[in-house]
Amino acid sequence: YTWKMLNHIPIDQPITPGGAAICGVTSGVVCAVLTCPLDVVNTRIKAGNVETSSILGVGSEILKKEGVAALFRGVALRSLVLGAGSSIFWPIQRSVAHWLQPYESCPF
């Protein structure tokens, strides 16, 4: 709904595939940035290069030894992948939902 409000589109009008792609890129990049530290900690635990298997313990160990930047290692590539994937997924999802809308009352 934020996309519609920013672009003065009525709420009852469906988002176009282009609008869905822009929303997809935005959500993919935001998701990548917000979850990157957790992904870095998860990778370190799975690799077994840490003294503890506690999420908070590994996170604080990374912060002490390598700094905040280490928690965001790989964020650019992760943003690119998730942004591109979401920009493809959401327009397809919106198109299929629009295509299936006449079958909404179908009992199957």
N, CA, C and O atoms as a DFTB+ gen file, in Angstrom:
432 C
 N C O
     1  1       0.815      -1.197       0.000
     2  2       0.000       0.000       0.000
     3  2       0.858       1.259       0.000
     4  3       0.416       2.310      -0.465
     5  1       2.057       1.164       0.508
     6  2       2.945       2.322       0.513
     7  2       3.248       2.763      -0.912
     8  3       3.236       3.956      -1.213
     9  1       3.523       1.785      -1.801
    10  2       3.792       2.092      -3.201
    11  2       2.610       2.861      -3.810
    12  3       2.798       3.844      -4.527
    13  1       1.407       2.401      -3.516
    14  2       0.221       3.043      -4.063
    15  2       0.053       4.452      -3.514
    16  3      -0.288       5.372      -4.258
    17  1       0.286       4.627      -2.228
    18  2       0.151       5.957      -1.635
    19  2       1.188       6.920      -2.194
    20  3       0.863       8.070      -2.491
    21  1       2.432       6.470      -2.343
    22  2       3.489       7.341      -2.862
    23  2       3.244       7.753      -4.312
    24  3       3.654       8.835      -4.733
    25  1       2.582       6.896      -5.066
    26  2       2.340       7.172      -6.478
    27  2       0.899       7.578      -6.767
    28  3       0.477       7.611      -7.923
    29  1       0.154       7.882      -5.720
    30  2      -1.235       8.346      -5.843
    31  2      -2.091       7.387      -6.674
    32  3      -2.847       7.810      -7.549
    33  1      -1.959       6.102      -6.388
    34  2      -2.735       5.068      -7.077
    35  2      -3.855       4.638      -6.133
    36  3      -3.598       4.383      -4.956
    37  1      -5.093       4.553      -6.625
    38  2      -6.191       4.099      -5.760
    39  2      -5.913       2.703      -5.176
    40  3      -5.343       1.841      -5.844
    41  1      -6.325       2.504      -3.929
    42  2      -6.071       1.247      -3.219
    43  2      -6.692       0.055      -3.935
    44  3      -6.114      -1.032      -3.920
    45  1      -7.845       0.227      -4.558
    46  2      -8.523      -0.899      -5.202
    47  2      -7.934      -1.251      -6.571
    48  3      -8.294      -2.280      -7.143
    49  1      -7.052      -0.431      -7.098
    50  2      -6.424      -0.712      -8.391
    51  2      -5.197      -1.601      -8.177
    52  3      -4.386      -1.319      -7.294
    53  1      -5.044      -2.671      -8.970
    54  2      -3.888      -3.558      -8.777
    55  2      -2.571      -2.885      -9.157
    56  3      -2.535      -1.992     -10.004
    57  1      -1.510      -3.324      -8.524
    58  2      -0.180      -2.817      -8.843
    59  2       0.242      -3.397     -10.190
    60  3       0.012      -4.576     -10.459
    61  1       0.847      -2.588     -11.020
    62  2       1.327      -3.051     -12.319
    63  2       2.550      -3.949     -12.125
    64  3       3.187      -3.893     -11.073
    65  1       2.887      -4.772     -13.114
    66  2       4.105      -5.586     -12.997
    67  2       5.360      -4.744     -12.768
    68  3       6.251      -5.158     -12.026
    69  1       5.442      -3.571     -13.395
    70  2       6.596      -2.696     -13.170
    71  2       6.656      -2.192     -11.737
    72  3       7.728      -2.143     -11.133
    73  1       5.509      -1.820     -11.199
    74  2       5.454      -1.384      -9.801
    75  2       5.810      -2.512      -8.859
    76  3       6.492      -2.303      -7.855
    77  1       5.341      -3.725      -9.187
    78  2       5.676      -4.891      -8.361
    79  2       7.173      -5.183      -8.424
    80  3       7.765      -5.601      -7.429
    81  1       7.787      -4.966      -9.587
    82  2       9.229      -5.187      -9.717
    83  2      10.013      -4.193      -8.857
    84  3      10.986      -4.567      -8.202
    85  1       9.589      -2.938      -8.862
    86  2      10.267      -1.934      -8.038
    87  2      10.093      -2.253      -6.554
    88  3      11.037      -2.133      -5.773
    89  1       8.891      -2.656      -6.170
    90  2       8.654      -3.067      -4.779
    91  2       9.514      -4.288      -4.436
    92  3      10.040      -4.392      -3.328
    93  1       9.653      -5.204      -5.390
    94  2      10.463      -6.396      -5.170
    95  2      11.927      -6.079      -4.953
    96  3      12.556      -6.623      -4.046
    97  1      12.474      -5.200      -5.781
    98  2      13.877      -4.801      -5.622
    99  2      14.077      -4.147      -4.261
   100  3      15.027      -4.463      -3.545
   101  1      13.184      -3.243      -3.914
   102  2      13.299      -2.538      -2.635
   103  2      13.233      -3.504      -1.466
   104  3      14.064      -3.446      -0.560
   105  1      12.249      -4.393      -1.481
   106  2      12.117      -5.339      -0.369
   107  2      13.291      -6.302      -0.314
   108  3      13.734      -6.671       0.773
   109  1      13.803      -6.717      -1.472
   110  2      14.951      -7.622      -1.493
   111  2      16.199      -6.996      -0.905
   112  3      16.923      -7.636      -0.142
   113  1      16.450      -5.743      -1.258
   114  2      17.636      -5.046      -0.745
   115  2      17.504      -4.787       0.748
   116  3      18.461      -4.986       1.497
   117  1      16.331      -4.344       1.189
   118  2      16.125      -4.098       2.624
   119  2      16.285      -5.396       3.409
   120  3      16.918      -5.412       4.465
   121  1      15.716      -6.475       2.897
   122  2      15.846      -7.777       3.556
   123  2      17.308      -8.209       3.635
   124  3      17.756      -8.708       4.667
   125  1      18.045      -8.019       2.555
   126  2      19.453      -8.410       2.530
   127  2      20.269      -7.651       3.568
   128  3      21.091      -8.237       4.272
   129  1      20.038      -6.353       3.659
   130  2      20.797      -5.530       4.607
   131  2      20.440      -5.895       6.047
   132  3      21.320      -5.982       6.903
   133  1      19.150      -6.107       6.313
   134  2      18.733      -6.394       7.685
   135  2      19.128      -7.784       8.160
   136  3      19.366      -7.979       9.352
   137  1      19.202      -8.746       7.263
   138  2      19.498     -10.118       7.680
   139  2      20.952     -10.520       7.474
   140  3      21.343     -11.620       7.866
   141  1      21.763      -9.655       6.868
   142  2      23.155      -9.991       6.604
   143  2      23.950     -10.337       7.870
   144  3      24.671     -11.334       7.861
   145  1      23.853      -9.560       8.959
   146  2      24.607      -9.934      10.160
   147  2      24.245     -11.332      10.675
   148  3      25.123     -12.091      11.088
   149  1      22.969     -11.664      10.648
   150  2      22.557     -12.989      11.099
   151  2      23.102     -14.079      10.177
   152  3      23.472     -15.159      10.638
   153  1      23.149     -13.798       8.891
   154  2      23.677     -14.762       7.933
   155  2      25.184     -14.969       8.131
   156  3      25.680     -16.090       8.016
   157  1      25.907     -13.888       8.428
   158  2      27.343     -13.999       8.688
   159  2      27.589     -14.861       9.934
   160  3      28.458     -15.733       9.933
   161  1      26.817     -14.608      10.986
   162  2      26.951     -15.405      12.219
   163  2      26.617     -16.863      11.939
   164  3      27.329     -17.756      12.398
   165  1      25.560     -17.114      11.204
   166  2      25.151     -18.474      10.861
   167  2      26.257     -19.197      10.083
   168  3      26.546     -20.363      10.351
   169  1      26.865     -18.511       9.129
   170  2      27.933     -19.105       8.330
   171  2      29.136     -19.445       9.201
   172  3      29.742     -20.505       9.041
   173  1      29.475     -18.562      10.107
   174  2      30.623     -18.819      10.995
   175  2      30.359     -20.025      11.898
   176  3      31.256     -20.831      12.142
   177  1      29.130     -20.143      12.389
   178  2      28.796     -21.289      13.251
   179  2      28.882     -22.584      12.455
   180  3      29.446     -23.570      12.930
   181  1      28.328     -22.586      11.250
   182  2      28.350     -23.793      10.419
   183  2      29.759     -24.167       9.985
   184  3      30.074     -25.349       9.847
   185  1      30.609     -23.167       9.769
   186  2      31.988     -23.439       9.367
   187  2      32.807     -23.995      10.525
   188  3      33.834     -24.640      10.310
   189  1      32.359     -23.748      11.747
   190  2      33.042     -24.279      12.918
   191  2      34.301     -23.529      13.299
   192  3      35.143     -24.072      14.013
   193  1      34.453     -22.300      12.845
   194  2      35.639     -21.508      13.143
   195  2      35.487     -20.635      14.377
   196  3      36.234     -19.672      14.546
   197  1      34.535     -20.955      15.241
   198  2      34.268     -20.131      16.414
   199  2      34.337     -20.985      17.679
   200  3      34.209     -22.209      17.636
   201  1      34.545     -20.295      18.814
   202  2      34.687     -21.004      20.083
   203  2      33.352     -21.435      20.667
   204  3      33.296     -22.418      21.405
   205  1      32.281     -20.727      20.357
   206  2      30.963     -21.030      20.899
   207  2      29.972     -21.199      19.752
   208  3      30.219     -20.739      18.637
   209  1      28.860     -21.855      20.028
   210  2      27.843     -21.998      18.983
   211  2      26.622     -21.119      19.285
   212  3      25.582     -21.251      18.640
   213  1      26.756     -20.234      20.256
   214  2      25.698     -19.296      20.606
   215  2      25.674     -18.156      19.589
   216  3      26.717     -17.605      19.237
   217  1      24.490     -17.813      19.127
   218  2      24.365     -16.738      18.147
   219  2      24.901     -15.417      18.711
   220  3      25.667     -14.718      18.048
   221  1      24.495     -15.087      19.927
   222  2      24.961     -13.841      20.543
   223  2      26.457     -13.888      20.825
   224  3      27.157     -12.887      20.672
   225  1      26.944     -15.058      21.236
   226  2      28.370     -15.200      21.510
   227  2      29.216     -15.018      20.267
   228  3      30.237     -14.331      20.299
   229  1      28.795     -15.633      19.168
   230  2      29.532     -15.499      17.911
   231  2      29.440     -14.065      17.400
   232  3      30.429     -13.513      16.918
   233  1      28.249     -13.454      17.504
   234  2      28.088     -12.070      17.070
   235  2      28.993     -11.129      17.833
   236  3      29.642     -10.269      17.237
   237  1      29.043     -11.279      19.138
   238  2      29.905     -10.395      19.934
   239  2      31.382     -10.676      19.675
   240  3      32.204      -9.761      19.715
   241  1      31.724     -11.937      19.409
   242  2      33.112     -12.290      19.079
   243  2      33.541     -11.609      17.767
   244  3      34.648     -11.081      17.666
   245  1      32.663     -11.632      16.784
   246  2      32.956     -10.974      15.502
   247  2      33.106      -9.470      15.709
   248  3      34.027      -8.857      15.170
   249  1      32.204      -8.874      16.490
   250  2      32.282      -7.434      16.750
   251  2      33.592      -7.053      17.431
   252  3      34.222      -6.064      17.054
   253  1      34.012      -7.836      18.442
   254  2      35.233      -7.520      19.187
   255  2      36.474      -7.673      18.319
   256  3      37.357      -6.815      18.340
   257  1      36.547      -8.768      17.549
   258  2      37.766      -9.060      16.793
   259  2      37.848      -8.331      15.456
   260  3      38.933      -7.930      15.036
   261  1      36.693      -8.152      14.773
   262  2      36.738      -7.643      13.406
   263  2      35.956      -6.353      13.184
   264  3      36.151      -5.682      12.170
   265  1      35.077      -5.997      14.112
   266  2      34.308      -4.767      13.976
   267  2      32.969      -4.969      13.275
   268  3      32.643      -6.066      12.822
   269  1      32.213      -3.902      13.198
   270  2      30.862      -3.933      12.629
   271  2      30.887      -4.299      11.150
   272  3      29.987      -4.986      10.668
   273  1      31.898      -3.850      10.434
   274  2      31.968      -4.111       8.991
   275  2      31.966      -5.600       8.680
   276  3      31.459      -6.015       7.637
   277  1      32.522      -6.399       9.565
   278  2      32.573      -7.853       9.333
   279  2      31.174      -8.467       9.328
   280  3      30.936      -9.460       8.641
   281  1      30.257      -7.885      10.085
   282  2      28.886      -8.400      10.101
   283  2      28.146      -8.128       8.793
   284  3      27.136      -8.768       8.502
   285  1      28.647      -7.183       8.012
   286  2      28.008      -6.844       6.743
   287  2      28.853      -7.271       5.546
   288  3      28.680      -6.766       4.437
   289  1      29.760      -8.201       5.784
   290  2      30.578      -8.717       4.692
   291  2      29.675      -9.453       3.701
   292  3      28.919     -10.341       4.094
   293  1      29.750      -9.097       2.449
   294  2      28.942      -9.734       1.420
   295  2      27.576      -9.121       1.213
   296  3      26.760      -9.668       0.471
   297  1      27.309      -7.985       1.859
   298  2      25.979      -7.385       1.768
   299  2      25.667      -6.898       0.354
   300  3      24.506      -6.926      -0.054
   301  1      26.668      -6.455      -0.401
   302  2      26.415      -5.957      -1.761
   303  2      25.941      -7.092      -2.673
   304  3      24.947      -6.949      -3.386
   305  1      26.649      -8.201      -2.646
   306  2      26.259      -9.337      -3.481
   307  2      24.922      -9.914      -3.032
   308  3      24.080     -10.269      -3.857
   309  1      24.735     -10.002      -1.730
   310  2      23.474     -10.504      -1.188
   311  2      22.306      -9.601      -1.599
   312  3      21.229     -10.091      -1.938
   313  1      22.524      -8.282      -1.567
   314  2      21.495      -7.331      -1.991
   315  2      21.182      -7.489      -3.471
   316  3      20.022      -7.426      -3.879
   317  1      22.215      -7.692      -4.269
   318  2      22.025      -7.874      -5.707
   319  2      21.203      -9.125      -5.996
   320  3      20.274      -9.091      -6.802
   321  1      21.547     -10.221      -5.339
   322  2      20.842     -11.485      -5.572
   323  2      19.392     -11.415      -5.098
   324  3      18.479     -11.778      -5.839
   325  1      19.179     -10.951      -3.870
   326  2      17.813     -10.882      -3.349
   327  2      16.980      -9.828      -4.072
   328  3      15.788     -10.032      -4.303
   329  1      17.592      -8.714      -4.429
   330  2      16.869      -7.684      -5.175
   331  2      16.448      -8.176      -6.550
   332  3      15.313      -7.961      -6.974
   333  1      17.371      -8.839      -7.246
   334  2      17.049      -9.372      -8.576
   335  2      15.989     -10.470      -8.488
   336  3      15.049     -10.499      -9.283
   337  1      16.144     -11.358      -7.532
   338  2      15.165     -12.440      -7.374
   339  2      13.776     -11.921      -7.043
   340  3      12.779     -12.394      -7.587
   341  1      13.719     -10.952      -6.153
   342  2      12.425     -10.383      -5.777
   343  2      11.808      -9.579      -6.910
   344  3      10.585      -9.539      -7.052
   345  1      12.649      -8.937      -7.720
   346  2      12.112      -8.157      -8.838
   347  2      11.521      -9.060      -9.913
   348  3      10.700      -8.615     -10.716
   349  1      11.926     -10.305      -9.933
   350  2      11.345     -11.277     -10.874
   351  2      10.120     -11.939     -10.250
   352  3       9.093     -12.103     -10.909
   353  1      10.233     -12.319      -8.981
   354  2       9.162     -13.057      -8.318
   355  2       7.876     -12.258      -8.196
   356  3       6.812     -12.750      -8.572
   357  1       7.950     -11.031      -7.675
   358  2       6.734     -10.273      -7.370
   359  2       5.893      -9.911      -8.591
   360  3       4.670     -10.015      -8.506
   361  1       6.468      -9.490      -9.723
   362  2       5.602      -9.249     -10.889
   363  2       4.912     -10.522     -11.378
   364  3       3.753     -10.485     -11.792
   365  1       5.627     -11.645     -11.329
   366  2       5.015     -12.914     -11.736
   367  2       3.894     -13.283     -10.782
   368  3       2.828     -13.721     -11.213
   369  1       4.128     -13.109      -9.484
   370  2       3.106     -13.423      -8.490
   371  2       1.878     -12.555      -8.697
   372  3       0.754     -13.056      -8.644
   373  1       2.071     -11.261      -8.931
   374  2       0.942     -10.352      -9.150
   375  2       0.183     -10.713     -10.426
   376  3      -1.047     -10.671     -10.449
   377  1       0.909     -11.067     -11.482
   378  2       0.268     -11.433     -12.747
   379  2      -0.544     -12.713     -12.602
   380  3      -1.665     -12.802     -13.104
   381  1       0.013     -13.696     -11.922
   382  2      -0.707     -14.958     -11.716
   383  2      -1.920     -14.733     -10.825
   384  3      -2.984     -15.294     -11.086
   385  1      -1.784     -13.928      -9.784
   386  2      -2.917     -13.634      -8.903
   387  2      -4.028     -12.930      -9.675
   388  3      -5.208     -13.223      -9.484
   389  1      -3.644     -11.997     -10.550
   390  2      -4.634     -11.294     -11.363
   391  2      -5.300     -12.262     -12.344
   392  3      -6.504     -12.175     -12.585
   393  1      -4.527     -13.170     -12.900
   394  2      -5.041     -14.146     -13.849
   395  2      -5.999     -15.126     -13.167
   396  3      -6.993     -15.539     -13.764
   397  1      -5.702     -15.496     -11.923
   398  2      -6.527     -16.460     -11.186
   399  2      -7.726     -15.819     -10.492
   400  3      -8.589     -16.536      -9.985
   401  1      -7.801     -14.514     -10.457
   402  2      -8.867     -13.822      -9.748
   403  2     -10.269     -14.258     -10.182
   404  3     -11.135     -14.376      -9.316
   405  1     -10.553     -14.509     -11.484
   406  2     -11.903     -14.974     -11.857
   407  2     -12.275     -16.327     -11.232
   408  3     -13.454     -16.660     -11.119
   409  1     -11.270     -17.094     -10.833
   410  2     -11.519     -18.413     -10.272
   411  2     -11.616     -18.388      -8.751
   412  3     -11.654     -19.443      -8.117
   413  1     -11.657     -17.199      -8.159
   414  2     -11.687     -17.041      -6.705
   415  2     -12.867     -17.751      -6.062
   416  3     -12.741     -18.295      -4.965
   417  1     -14.005     -17.751      -6.730
   418  2     -15.199     -18.373      -6.153
   419  2     -15.309     -19.858      -6.514
   420  3     -16.283     -20.518      -6.152
   421  1     -14.312     -20.375      -7.224
   422  2     -14.309     -21.789      -7.612
   423  2     -14.183     -22.670      -6.347
   424  3     -13.317     -22.404      -5.514
   425  1     -15.016     -23.696      -6.189
   426  2     -14.967     -24.513      -4.958
   427  2     -13.775     -25.462      -4.895
   428  3     -13.572     -26.104      -3.865
   429  1     -12.985     -25.574      -5.948
   430  2     -11.858     -26.532      -5.954
   431  2     -10.649     -25.955      -5.307
   432  3      -9.616     -26.619      -5.225
